Amino acid sequence: MNSNSQSANTETYQHRLADIVGTIIAMLTLTLPLFVIANYSDNIQNNNPQPVTYRLQTTKE
């Protein structure tokens, strides 16, 4: 009986470790793109590009 209980204990530890690693990967997958998008969108807004203007030629009749 002792060997059976040790095996169950080892399996529980491995499942728990897999759950923790899976949770870390899931959190990175969900949050990392948001941080990257926020970082690059701030850079685009801070450049303050000049508005494009076109001069139209008018004809006098």
Helices and strands as residue ranges (DSSP letters): H 2-46
